[in-house]
Every structure is written in C-alpha cells, then in structure tokens.
Amino acid sequence: MTVSSGLRIRLNRTAGSSLTEQISETIRAAVLDGRLEPGARLPSWRDLAAQLGVARGTVRAAYERLADELLIVASGSAGTHVTGDPPREAPAAIEIPLHLRDRAARYPVAALPFQMGVPAHDGFPIQPWTRALVRAARAGHVAPPYYPDPCGIVELRAQIAAYLALARGIRCAPEQIIITRGYRDGLNLAIRALAVEGRQAWMENPGYPITRSGLQLAGLAPIDVPVDEQGLCVARGIALAPAAAIAVVTAGQQAPLGVTLSSDRRHALVRWAKRSGAWIIEDDYLSELQLDGRAAPALMATEPASRVIYAGTFSKTIGPALGVGFVVAPPELAARFVEVAERLAPAPGAVVQLALAEFLRDGHYLRHLRRMKRLYAARRDALVARLAGMPGVAVAGLAVMLALPPGSDDTAIARRARTQGLAPGALSVWYASETERRPALMLGVTNLVEPALRRICDRLVQLVAEAR
C-alpha cells in the first residue's frame, strides 16, 4: 500500500516480526536510502492505521520508535515529518572480535570432571544454606531504604574475624576487614589502596595467570620469581627486583604446585618487605583445604606486626557464583582501604552477606569444611590409584598433576579434552615464558564421582596416548 511518495508498506501477518517492527523498518529504510527526503510529511498515525488496517497503537508505537532514533519528528498540528538532516546510510555492522563471541564457551553452566577451582556441588549442605538465604532475603526486604556499609555488613565482618582467629591463627578486628566480590576484587582494592601503579611486583612463577595479567592491567610490572619445593625463592626475588613495591604470594598452598612456603622463606620474605618498605599480598589459596595434616598458619598469623595484607575468598569452599571474598588490612592501612572501598570497590549485596554471616555463626561452614576435606581426600586417592600405571603422577593441593613428555602441547590436549566433556588444566599457561614451561595436565579432584571415575580416566589416558 502506498502511503507517501516513494514509500510503500507491505505487511506480512505471518512473519516472525511484529507489525510495529515491519512498519518502523520500512519507514527507516526509506529515510536512510533517500526515498523519504528531509522534511517529507508522513501520514498521521491514525490515518496510516486506517490505510494499513491495523490498530492505531501499532502505528503509534512504530512512530515513537523512529522518533527515539531521531529519524522523524512530531510537530503537533503541523504533522509528523522526516527530520531535517537524517543519516543517509545505515550504521555499519558492529564487528565483535572472535575471542569475545566465544567467551560463553569458557564458562560452562555445570562443573566438568577434572575442572579446577570449583567445589563439589554434590557435597554442599544445600538445606541450611537455603534457609539462611531465605531468612536473609526477608530481612533485606524490610531493611531501611539506605545504602549498606560499602565495606560489608558488621555481622559478616565479625564472623570472618572469629573464623580467621580459629582456623587461620589471624588476630584481627572487624574494622580491618573489607568484604569484596572475590579474590580479584581484593587484589584490585589492595593495589589501589597502596597506590603502587607503575612499580614492580613479585609474582610467583609458575603462578596464577589472572594475577599476572591483573598486575599488568593495573599498571605494575610483574617480576617472575621462581618457586621450588620450599615455595617462593625469596633470594632470587631480591636479586631480580630488590625495590619491588609488592609481592603476591600463595604461602599456604602454592598455586599451582601445592607446596607450602617454608619457615625460613617466610621470615626472609617479611624481612625484605620491612627493609625495603614493600607490602606482601597473601593470597590464602586453598589453605583451609589442606588435605594432609594440619594447614600451615597464615603468613599474617606468623608475622602479626608485619607488612602483610591478607586476601581470602569463599569461591573454593562454597562456590564461585557466591561472589564474596574479603581483605584483612594491617591496622595502619585500614582507614585507607576503607576509603578506597567506599568510593571504588563497594561490597556485594547485603542479602548474600547476611546469609553467609548466619552460615558462619551457626557452625555450618566449619562442618562443611571438615566434610569436604574427607571427601576430597578420598576422591584424590581414588584418582591417584586409577592413574597408578602412568608416569609423572604427583599430588598438588586439590589437583593431581600428570606430567607429560618434554615438547608435549598440554594446551592442545586440554582443548581436545573439552570436546569430550573433560576439563583438565594445562600447567604450561601458569609459567611466564615458553622457555620455562613444563607440560603437564592439572586434574582437579573435587568433582570426581566414583561411578564415573574409571570411564573418564580411561578417556583421559587415551587422549594423552593419542597426543604422544
């Protein structure tokens, strides 16, 4: 049907798009390709509705959409016109880089066998956690309508302080604790509070790739310090960068090798920090989940008056989706950390904080940790027994390391395993440079269900054999 010179609207009532979309798209195309010139008058939406045999609201919605795009303008009794200077061509299609389009594939909705960094879903005490969440949601609904403390609710900070004193040997006040949205948020908070951008930072090698790239994005220069059977080689770090501003260390269970920083290295690290004015950021990675014997005390616990900033998270014990972590600042830095948190890094929502505070207060968290340690130890031992005939099998925290022959491409094997429903990690990506890399597969033990263990191990062995 011809509506105006150079414009013909054809409606298809069986098409997948709505009538409003068809009308607005036709007029939009006519404006962009010049068939409707600047100032051209359009029929009133009442007249156009009558001509097309559609409801007035359908045309009105199409006109409003075009007006929002600044293609037409309504002038009351003067009618509706094409704007005086409309664009003459449609905007170019947005090119999304491939690595952004494929991001969803890197975040599966369910944990896969051998996947690291995720707790066992089948062992979580869902009933007490659900009850705590429901009560927290009710309390949050009737809470006064003002912004919560950006450093975290007092109840949760007090419960974390009590837990740290009991489980990690750290004596601290709730005022030293800032609730974060996880480890990465805590690292960013520490970097901003210390104002160390542009300086050097010690980084374990091998070490957490996200920490390394995060330091770079924050404007620091990572200095890769080797790790051996005693943990971070402090003397090597001093030789490489004696004036570094910070050192990021996984002292309890080194990520990814699982070794504990020795007593001599701990004292040497703190002496260097005091002497040079540096700060130590202690990433307490998996330390509460030490499966053999008692966990080593936190570095902050052994050096209470030292220059240590403690970063913890509930991602590995409750779940990454919780999105809750915390930082313990030294007393002399607490005010600065609070200031940065208030302005740039506020705590997550109050509901999940209230639920977590109850979970800790009622003892569910400590009981959960005890159960998980037994479960993970049994699953680790079962995996080691299943791989007993393969060379290069070693335990590394909550993972079993499967060494590969020199020159093997562990990243390619890991990618191929994904297509088979398995998620081993590649050790080589944790190293700073290709010349230092040791190829190996890191096999997380947390989500290995016994009935399927034989099948998935057989498939893994086959993938490794094919790669060799």
LINCORUR-V735554 format. One record per residue. N is the residue number from 1. SS is DSSP state (@ for helix, = for strand, . for the rest). OMEGA is omega in whole degrees, 0 to 359 (999 if undefined). Layout:
n	ss	omega
N	SS	OMEGA
N	SS	OMEGA
//
This chain:
n	ss	omega
1	.	178
2	=	182
3	=	179
4	=	182
5	.	179
6	.	182
7	=	176
8	=	181
9	.	176
10	.	182
11	.	177
12	.	184
13	.	177
14	.	181
15	.	180
16	.	181
17	.	181
18	.	177
19	@	177
20	@	180
21	@	180
22	@	180
23	@	182
24	@	180
25	@	180
26	@	180
27	@	179
28	@	180
29	@	180
30	@	178
31	@	185
32	@	180
33	.	173
34	.	178
35	.	171
36	.	186
37	.	177
38	.	180
39	.	180
40	.	182
41	=	177
42	=	175
43	.	173
44	.	182
45	@	176
46	@	181
47	@	181
48	@	178
49	@	179
50	@	181
51	@	184
52	@	181
53	.	179
54	.	179
55	.	180
56	@	181
57	@	179
58	@	179
59	@	180
60	@	178
61	@	178
62	@	178
63	@	180
64	@	178
65	@	179
66	@	177
67	@	177
68	@	178
69	.	179
70	.	177
71	.	177
72	=	179
73	=	177
74	=	184
75	.	177
76	@	182
77	@	180
78	@	176
79	.	181
80	=	185
81	=	168
82	=	182
83	.	187
84	.	182
85	.	180
86	.	175
87	.	184
88	.	177
89	.	181
90	.	178
91	.	181
92	.	178
93	.	181
94	.	178
95	.	178
96	.	179
97	.	184
98	@	184
99	@	175
100	@	179
101	@	183
102	.	184
103	@	185
104	@	181
105	@	181
106	@	182
107	.	182
108	.	182
109	.	179
110	.	179
111	.	179
112	.	176
113	=	180
114	=	181
115	.	180
116	.	173
117	.	179
118	.	180
119	.	179
120	.	180
121	@	185
122	@	180
123	@	185
124	.	179
125	.	189
126	@	184
127	@	178
128	@	178
129	@	179
130	@	178
131	@	179
132	@	179
133	@	180
134	@	179
135	@	179
136	@	179
137	@	178
138	@	179
139	@	179
140	@	182
141	@	182
142	.	180
143	.	177
144	.	184
145	.	174
146	.	183
147	.	177
148	.	178
149	.	181
150	.	176
151	.	180
152	.	181
153	.	185
154	@	183
155	@	181
156	@	180
157	@	178
158	@	179
159	@	178
160	@	178
161	@	179
162	@	179
163	@	181
164	@	178
165	@	183
166	@	190
167	@	185
168	@	177
169	.	182
170	.	174
171	.	180
172	.	177
173	.	177
174	@	181
175	@	177
176	@	187
177	=	175
178	=	179
179	=	181
180	=	178
181	.	178
182	.	184
183	@	183
184	@	176
185	@	178
186	@	177
187	@	179
188	@	178
189	@	181
190	@	181
191	@	181
192	@	181
193	@	180
194	@	180
195	.	184
196	.	179
197	.	179
198	.	181
199	.	182
200	=	179
201	=	175
202	=	180
203	=	179
204	=	179
205	=	8
206	.	180
207	.	185
208	.	184
209	@	181
210	@	176
211	@	181
212	@	181
213	@	177
214	@	176
215	@	179
216	@	180
217	@	179
218	.	176
219	.	177
220	.	178
221	=	180
222	=	174
223	=	187
224	=	183
225	=	185
226	=	177
227	=	175
228	=	185
229	.	176
230	.	180
231	=	183
232	=	178
233	.	187
234	@	180
235	@	178
236	@	177
237	@	179
238	@	179
239	@	183
240	@	186
241	.	182
242	.	183
243	.	179
244	.	183
245	.	182
246	=	171
247	=	178
248	=	191
249	=	168
250	.	191
251	.	185
252	.	174
253	.	186
254	.	178
255	.	17
256	.	192
257	.	176
258	.	181
259	.	179
260	.	179
261	.	184
262	.	181
263	@	180
264	@	180
265	@	178
266	@	181
267	@	179
268	@	180
269	@	180
270	@	178
271	@	178
272	@	182
273	@	179
274	@	183
275	@	186
276	@	182
277	.	180
278	.	177
279	=	178
280	=	173
281	=	182
282	=	173
283	=	186
284	.	184
285	.	173
286	.	187
287	@	178
288	@	179
289	@	172
290	.	188
291	.	182
292	.	179
293	.	182
294	.	180
295	.	176
296	.	179
297	.	178
298	.	177
299	@	178
300	@	180
301	@	182
302	@	180
303	.	187
304	.	180
305	.	186
306	.	182
307	.	183
308	=	172
309	=	187
310	=	178
311	=	179
312	=	181
313	=	175
314	.	184
315	.	184
316	.	182
317	.	177
318	.	178
319	.	179
320	@	182
321	@	178
322	@	177
323	.	180
324	.	173
325	=	179
326	=	176
327	=	173
328	=	182
329	.	172
330	.	184
331	@	183
332	@	179
333	@	187
334	@	182
335	@	179
336	@	177
337	@	178
338	@	181
339	@	179
340	@	179
341	@	181
342	@	187
343	@	189
344	@	187
345	.	181
346	.	181
347	.	178
348	.	185
349	.	185
350	@	185
351	@	181
352	@	177
353	@	179
354	@	179
355	@	180
356	@	178
357	@	177
358	@	180
359	@	178
360	@	185
361	@	183
362	.	175
363	.	182
364	@	184
365	@	180
366	@	177
367	@	178
368	@	179
369	@	180
370	@	179
371	@	183
372	@	179
373	@	178
374	@	181
375	@	182
376	@	178
377	@	179
378	@	180
379	@	176
380	@	182
381	@	179
382	@	179
383	@	178
384	@	179
385	@	181
386	@	181
387	.	188
388	.	182
389	.	182
390	.	178
391	.	172
392	.	178
393	=	180
394	=	179
395	=	179
396	=	180
397	.	179
398	.	178
399	=	170
400	=	182
401	=	177
402	=	182
403	=	179
404	.	179
405	.	177
406	.	180
407	.	179
408	.	178
409	.	183
410	@	178
411	@	178
412	@	178
413	@	180
414	@	178
415	@	180
416	@	179
417	@	178
418	@	180
419	@	180
420	.	179
421	.	178
422	=	184
423	.	173
424	.	176
425	=	178
426	=	181
427	@	188
428	@	183
429	@	178
430	@	178
431	.	185
432	.	184
433	.	182
434	@	183
435	@	182
436	@	192
437	.	174
438	.	181
439	.	178
440	=	174
441	=	177
442	=	186
443	=	177
444	=	186
445	.	192
446	.	186
447	.	178
448	.	180
449	.	188
450	@	182
451	@	183
452	@	189
453	@	182
454	@	182
455	@	184
456	@	177
457	@	177
458	@	180
459	@	179
460	@	180
461	@	178
462	@	179
463	@	180
464	@	179
465	@	178
466	@	179
467	@	180
468	.	999
//
